[in-house]
Amino acid sequence: MKTAIRCLGILMILLVGVEVGHGYQHSHRIQIIPRYSVANYDMAIQQIYRQPASHSQSVSKRLIADSQDFVGKPYLLYANGEGPKATFDQRPLYRTDAFDCLTLVSTVLALVNSNDLAEFKQNILNIRYGTGKPSYYNRNHFTTIDWNINNAKKGYIKDITREIHDKDGKSLAVRANAVIDKKSWYRKKKARSIKRFEPLSKQQTKQLLTSMRNLGANTPKQQGPIVYIPLKALFNKKGQPNNYVFDQIPSGSIVEIVRPNWQRRKDLGTNLNVSHLGFAIRTKQGLIYREASTTNKKVIDIPLAKYLKKTRRSPTIKGVNIEQVN
């Protein structure tokens, strides 16, 4: 149990680009990545679109069908980058063979909003980058101030957390806030933040790392508010799920794990509010959570209530934010 909570605790900070563990803090070498075939990813996407369910009028049905193809795929930290010609991160812009939690959600969201490969390629860029143009600086690194806000503005998602209510019709949502300091976050970058096919000399590495750290030089601190449903509203004092609340979570919605003002500035350069995300999906077996799991090393389905019940022992996890997929 403690191991599971600890893994969950580090999950999202790894996925938004903040690096802890794995010797990253002391490495002076870049990360050498293997070659990959975008053509293979394209064929996999085209195969998904051959399935009738991928063209359903129901967004929820499309999402369930499209994401099903990824269940069992390996977990891969920092799965996506800016492509083979990128300066800092040459991992693929999209892939279908491995995921972390943010790339899984982004990929499925792009699939659901597209009808063919060409549309998918445009949507994945719009979802992963604020401007729709791929660059490390433009990437939606932070859930609260980047990914959620930009994708809500573009119409991909809608925050419906405030709509979750008690039996008296009163909203159960409460507000959390964290100051996101991108400038400090960039300054904390290490050489292994750079991912390329070929090694660099020490001088090249130093120059490139300096350039990466300077990306946030003129970026001001930002408030990163988010609303969430407290765990105490999702479970009673005996730890039993409050089905009245769980039943209000739409199938196909994105469930984000919230840690209000998570104190990570000392080692990461900034505090955070969100540590993980995945999809809530209703099946004959009940409401499940489809997520890229560090614990299981792959994309899995787990009962959402079971997953969240485990988090109640965490001193920092306080609840969930619900984003409806449009």
N, C-alpha and C positions, 0 to 999 in steps of 0.2 A: 504493500500500500504506500509506504513512504517513498519507495522508488518511483511509483507511478506518479505521485504528486510532484516529486522533484522534476521528473521529465516534463510534466505539463508546465511546471513553473518556468522552465527555460525555453519552451517551445517557440512562442511567437517572437520573442526578442531575437532568436536566431533567424526566423523567417523574414523579418522586416529588414534584415541586413546588419543587425547588431551582433557582433561575434563574441562569444564567450566559450571557454573550454577548448578542447581539441588542440591545446598548445598554441592557439592563435595569438595570444597576448605576447608571446615571447619569440615568435617566428619572424625571421627577416627575409623569408623566401616567399615568392608568390605561389599561388596554387596552380599546378599544372593539371589541366583537364583533358579528358580523352576526346578524340574526334567523334562526331555524331553525324547522322544522316537525316536531314530535314525531309528528304523524300519519303523516308519510312514514316515519319510523323504525318505527313500529308496523306499517305495511303490509309493510315489508321483513321484519320478524320473523315476521309471520303467514305470509308466503310461504315462509320457511325451514321452518316447521313443517308445510307442505303436502307436503314431500318425505318419502318413506317412510324414508329413511336417518336422518332426524331423530328417529325413534321406535324405532330399533334397540335391542335389549337390550344391545348392546355399547357401553360408554361410549366406547371408542376410535373405533368406527365413527361414532358420533354426532358426536364432536368433529371428526373429519376432515371429515365432510359439512358440518357447521354452519360451520366456519371457512373452508371452500373458497369460500363466497360472498363472503368479504372479501378474498381474494387479488386484488391489483391496486388496492384502494381506496387513496386518498391518505393519506400520513402527515400527521398534524396534532398538533403539540405542545400539550399540555394539552387534549386533545380533550373531556374531560368535566368538568362542574362540579356545582353543586347545583341547577340549574334556573333558570327565569326570575324567580323570586321571591327568589333567594338574595341575601345581603348582600354577599359578597365575589366569588363566581365564578358568573356566570349562564349559563355554558355548560350544555348538557343533561346530565341525569343518565345518559343512555345515548344512543347514536347508532349508525347503521349505515353512514354515508357516509365516515367518516375515523377514523383511530386513531393513538395512540402505542402503545408496546409494552405498557404496563400496562393500558390500556383495551381493547386487543385481547384480551389474555388474560382479563381480567375479564368482558368481554362474552360470549366463547365459553364460559367456565365457567358463566355464568348460563344460556345457551342449553341446554347439555348437561344441566343439572339441572332443566330445565323441560319441560313438554309443551304449553304454550300461552302466550299473551302475558301473561295475568294472573300466572301463576307466574314468568315471566321478570322482570316488574317487581319482584316481591318478592325474588327471588334476587339481582338486580343490586344492590339496596340492601344485602342481607346481605353480599355479597362486597366491596362498595366501602367499607362503613362498619362499624366495630367494633360499634356498638350496633344497626346496621340502620336507624338514623335519619339522614337526610342533613343534615350540617352540615360546614363546612370543618374544624372542630376534630375531629370524629369520623371524618373520612376516613382511610383506610389509606394514609397518605403514604409510610411507610418499609417496604421489603420485609421486612426481617428482624424488626423488632419489632411491625409492624402487620399487613401483608398476609398473610405466611406464617402467623404464629401465630394470628391471628383466624380465618382460613379453615380452618386445621387443626382448631381447636377446634370449628368448626361442621360439620366432616365433609366439606368440599369437596375438600380435598387431604390428602396424607400424604407426609412427607419419607421417601424410600426410598434416599437417598444412601448410607447405611451398608450397604445390602444389595448394593451393587456391589462385587465382590470379584475377587481375582486367581485364578490357576489352582490355588492351594493353598487356596482358600476363605477367605482373609484379606481383611477389608474394606479397601478402598482409601481410605476417607474420612479426611480430616484436618479439623481444626477451625480456624475463623477467628473473630475477635471484633473488634468496634468499639464504642466508647462513642457512643451516639446522643444528642446534646444538642438536644432539640426546642426548648427555651427559646431557645438561641442561634440555632437555625435560624429560628424565627419572627422574632427580632430583626433578621435579615438581609433580611427581606422588603422589596421595593421597591414603588413605586406600581403598576407594571405587573403585579404579582401580583393586582391587583384587575381583574376582567373583567366589564364591564357593557355593556348595550345603549346607554346614554346617557352622555355626558360629565358629569363632576362639577366643581364649582368647586374652586379651590385649597384653600379651607377645608374643604370636604366631603372632598376627597381626603386631606388631612392627618388629619382626624378618623377616617376609615375605616381609613387605614393604621396609625394608632396603635392602634386597636381590634384589627386583625389581629396586630400585633406583640405585643400583650398577651395573646393567646390562650394562649401557652405560659408565662406568668409563673409559674405554680405547678407546672410540669411538671418532674420531676426527670430527671437523666441516667439512661439505661438501657443495660445491656449488651445488645449485639445479636449474639449468637453464631450461627454457621451452619457446617454441615459441607459439604465439597465434595470432588469427585474431581479431583486435580491434573492439569494438562495433561500432565505427564511420565508419567502413568499411561495417558493416552489416546493418546499418540504415543510412538514409539521415538526414539532419538537421531538417526535419519535423517529424522525428521518424518513417518514413515509411521504411519497410524492403527492402533491396537491393536484389531482387530475383536472380540477376545474381550470387551473392555470395552464397546465401542460396542453390541455385540449384546445387552447386558443392559439397555440403556435402553428402557423400554417405549414403544410407540407411543402417542401422545396425552399423554405426560407433559410437564410444564413444565420447561424447562431454563433455569436462571438463571446468568448470568455473574458470577463471584465475584472481587472485588478485596479481599483481606484488609486490614482496617483502612485503607481508602483515605484518604489524608491530604487532606481537603477542609475542615478546620475554619477555616482562614484566610479562605477566600472564601465558604464555604457555611454556616459556623457549626457544622458537625459532620462527623465522619468517616463513611464508609459502608462497606458490605460487598458490595453488589450493584449492578451498573451496567446490566443489561439482562435481558430474559426473553422467551421465545417457546415454541413447541410443537415437540417432536420427533415426527415422523410418518413411519411406514414406508410406502413406496410400492414399485412395481415397479422404480423407479430407485434404490432404497436409502433410507437414513434421511435425511430432509430436516429443515430448520429453518424453520418458518413464523413469520415475525416482521414487525413494523412497523419498517421500515428508514429511518433518517435519510439514509443514503447514497443509497438508491434512491428516496426520497421516496414510498414506497408499501409495502403489505404484499406480501411476496415469499416464495417458496420457494427455499432454497439448501441444498445438501448440508451436513449438520451437520459432518462431518469437515472439509470445505473451509472452512467458517465459522470453526471453532475453530482450525484450523491457522494462519489469519491472525493470531489473537490471541496466538500464541506469541511474537511480537515485542514485545508490550506489556510494559513493565516492571512493571505493576501487576495485570494479569489473570493469575490463577493456576489457575483451574479452574471446575467447574460443580457446581451443586446440582441435584438431581433431585426434583421433586415429582410424585407420582402423582395423577392426577385420579380421584376416587372416584365 
